[in-house]
Amino acid sequence: MNLNKSIGALIRQALVDAQNAGMIPDLDLDVEIPIERPLQPEHGDLATSLPLKLARTARTNPMLIAERV
């Protein structure tokens, strides 16, 4: 398994855990989890835009999803 798939699996499990704890609403988590390098190195080594994708369905702020995951 490559690094991006490993990180995606960890993010998916963190989403499931956050849902089970009631920290984020129940969402369909059968979505692709994009892992990419940020354009600006000061933003870290890797990033995902998944909270932005989930925010509309969850009707919540994407930063709130990111913080709780």
TORVO-169125 format. One record per residue: residue number from 1; residue in one letter; y, x negated, z of N, C-alpha, C in turn. Coordinates in pm, whole numbers. Example, Ala and Ser with C-alpha at 12.3 -4.5 7.8 and 13.67 -1.06 7.14 Angstrom:
<pts>
1  A  -569  -1319  780  -450  -1230  780  -330  -1320  780;
2  S  -225  -1285  708  -106  -1367  714  3  -1290  787;
</pts>
This chain:
<pts>
1  M  -118  -86  0  0  0  0  124  -90  0;
2  N  221  -59  -85  341  -143  -90  440  -104  20;
3  L  542  -185  35  638  -166  143  708  -31  135;
4  N  753  10  16  823  138  3  735  255  43;
5  K  608  251  5  517  360  42  491  359  192;
6  S  480  242  251  459  233  396  578  289  472;
7  I  698  253  428  819  303  494  831  454  472;
8  G  801  501  352  803  645  324  708  721  414;
9  A  589  666  438  492  730  527  545  735  670;
10  L  611  630  715  669  628  849  781  731  862;
11  I  864  743  759  972  842  761  914  983  763;
12  R  810  1006  682  747  1139  679  692  1176  817;
13  Q  627  1079  883  573  1106  1016  685  1132  1117;
14  A  796  1059  1104  909  1081  1193  968  1221  1172;
15  L  970  1268  1046  1018  1404  1018  926  1508  1083;
16  V  797  1487  1068  700  1580  1129  718  1582  1280;
17  D  730  1463  1340  749  1455  1485  877  1525  1529;
18  A  986  1506  1452  1113  1571  1485  1102  1723  1473;
19  Q  1028  1772  1373  1007  1916  1360  925  1969  1477;
20  N  819  1899  1510  733  1943  1620  807  1945  1754;
21  A  905  1857  1769  985  1852  1892  1101  1951  1889;
22  G  1117  2021  1777  1224  2120  1763  1362  2056  1740;
23  M  1364  1932  1699  1491  1862  1678  1553  1891  1541;
24  I  1468  1926  1445  1516  1968  1313  1440  2094  1275;
25  P  1499  2179  1190  1431  2302  1152  1306  2275  1069;
26  D  1220  2375  1063  1100  2364  980  1142  2358  834;
27  L  1099  2252  768  1132  2229  628  1005  2195  553;
28  D  1008  2216  423  898  2172  339  910  2021  322;
29  L  817  1949  380  823  1804  377  738  1744  266;
30  D  692  1830  177  613  1783  63  708  1743  -50;
31  V  793  1646  -19  892  1597  -115  879  1446  -126;
32  E  925  1393  -237  925  1248  -254  1031  1188  -161;
33  I  996  1078  -98  1091  1010  -10  1138  884  -82;
34  P  1259  890  -138  1309  773  -211  1350  662  -115;
35  I  1303  542  -143  1341  424  -67  1407  328  -166;
36  E  1527  285  -136  1599  200  -230  1684  98  -155;
37  R  1729  -1  -226  1820  -100  -168  1962  -48  -181;
38  P  2039  -50  -72  2179  -8  -81  2259  -103  -171;
39  L  2361  -50  -235  2445  -132  -321  2524  -234  -241;
40  Q  2558  -199  -119  2635  -289  -33  2543  -346  75;
41  P  2524  -477  77  2430  -540  170  2458  -508  317;
42  E  2584  -482  352  2616  -452  492  2562  -316  536;
43  H  2511  -236  443  2450  -107  476  2301  -120  507;
44  G  2250  -242  509  2111  -264  546  2026  -310  429;
45  D  1899  -331  458  1806  -380  357  1751  -267  271;
46  L  1721  -153  332  1665  -38  260  1730  90  311;
47  A  1727  192  228  1788  321  264  1710  434  196;
48  T  1732  555  247  1676  674  184  1783  782  180;
49  S  1781  860  75  1875  971  62  1810  1103  104;
50  L  1695  1096  165  1621  1217  203  1703  1312  291;
51  P  1776  1266  393  1856  1361  471  1953  1442  387;
52  L  2009  1380  282  2098  1454  192  2024  1564  119;
53  K  1901  1534  78  1820  1634  7  1779  1749  99;
54  L  1750  1718  225  1702  1820  318  1815  1902  380;
55  A  1935  1848  382  2047  1913  451  2078  2053  398;
56  R  2073  2070  269  2106  2201  212  2005  2307  256;
57  T  1877  2273  247  1772  2366  287  1779  2394  437;
58  A  1806  2290  514  1811  2303  660  1941  2366  707;
59  R  2040  2372  618  2172  2424  651  2231  2350  772;
60  T  2224  2219  762  2277  2135  868  2334  2006  808;
61  N  2402  1933  889  2464  1808  848  2357  1702  821;
62  P  2363  1631  708  2262  1529  680  2261  1417  784;
63  M  2376  1385  841  2380  1281  943  2303  1325  1067;
64  L  2306  1452  1100  2230  1504  1214  2081  1486  1189;
65  I  2035  1516  1068  1894  1496  1035  1858  1349  1047;
66  A  1941  1263  990  1914  1119  994  1907  1067  1137;
67  E  1998  1110  1221  2001  1064  1361  1878  1111  1437;
68  R  1834  1232  1412  1721  1287  1487  1587  1233  1438;
69  V  1584  1186  1315  1460  1125  1262  1457  981  1307;
</pts>
